[in-house]
Amino acid sequence: MLKIEGLNRSFGDRQVLHDITFDVARGRLTGFVGGNGAGKTTTMRIVLGVLAAESGSVTLDGHALTAADRVDFGYMPEERGLYPKMKVAEQVAYLGRLHGLDRGAAMDRARDLLDRLGLAERADDPLETLSLGNQQRAQIAAALVHDPQVLVLDEPFSGLDPLAVDVVVGVLAEYAASGVPVLFSSHQLELVERLCDDLVIISGGRIRAAGGREELRAAHGTTRFELVTDGDVGWVRSAPGVQVVDFDGGYALFEAAEDAAQAVLRDALARDAVRSFTPVRPTLGEIFREVVADEPELEVAR
């Protein structure tokens, strides 16, 4: 497990990280979300040793990270850093060699990754001839070429179309399934909600929420319930302790305490066939807006 605990960091007289604490478990995809300037990239750079924290620690499986540990990390920065005129496979292999692979193994590894990422046909083209989305795939291959033991990816899905996202996610999921801790940041909240096992929400340099996806949805859940029956459910509007949010024939979305909601269910069962009765969990976007409500200058980036 990668454990980030009590990180603090300032630039000049402005403190940008305040006691940042969260875990990135092995075998799980952890999404790191927040508005622009929230502290995601600074946190990632401290994890990677690019920046130093003023206090706090980063440990892997209980021991403090060393330079040797970080050599085995895979990192993808938000800003693309590959050589535009160099052929894609050659530069991915070159980066593999910098991590200790011999020439043949590095090229084999590079071509295998480019194939898995859907870039086999462009492997011998200069990077600058690729679309921005394909350049992004090449950047991901560069982060994976040395078979990293920890993955830290800053906005890996930026510029990717839905099909490319699915391809990249498939590769990352394979790493997570093999036991590699995977941490990635993203502004695409719907995508993070669909992909991640765990979520960390940061705002104003502070962790606002962290935990399993369903755990967070339950913790921040509203008292809303959805009822679908074969009959007209207009009677729900006069049920004690119930506030109807939406209503259409046999469908009702309403707010109520648990006991009042159960009373509605009993009444519905006595009246007509009930097709479904479920609590309504909030989306990640709704949770994000709730937990960062005290940071009005931040917006949910799309």
Secondary structure as UniProt FT lines:
FT   STRAND          2..11
FT   TURN            12..13
FT   STRAND          14..24
FT   TURN            26..27
FT   STRAND          29..33
FT   TURN            36..37
FT   HELIX           40..47
FT   TURN            48..49
FT   STRAND          55..60
FT   TURN            61..62
FT   STRAND          63..64
FT   HELIX           67..71
FT   STRAND          73..76
FT   TURN            84..85
FT   HELIX           88..98
FT   TURN            99..100
FT   HELIX           103..116
FT   TURN            117..118
FT   HELIX           120..122
FT   TURN            123..124
FT   HELIX           127..129
FT   HELIX           132..144
FT   TURN            145..146
FT   STRAND          150..154
FT   TURN            156..159
FT   HELIX           162..177
FT   TURN            178..179
FT   STRAND          182..185
FT   HELIX           189..195
FT   STRAND          198..203
FT   TURN            204..205
FT   STRAND          206..212
FT   HELIX           213..219
FT   STRAND          224..229
FT   HELIX           234..238
FT   TURN            240..241
FT   STRAND          242..248
FT   TURN            249..250
FT   STRAND          251..256
FT   HELIX           258..271
FT   STRAND          274..279
FT   HELIX           284..291
FT   TURN            292..294
FT   TURN            296..297
//
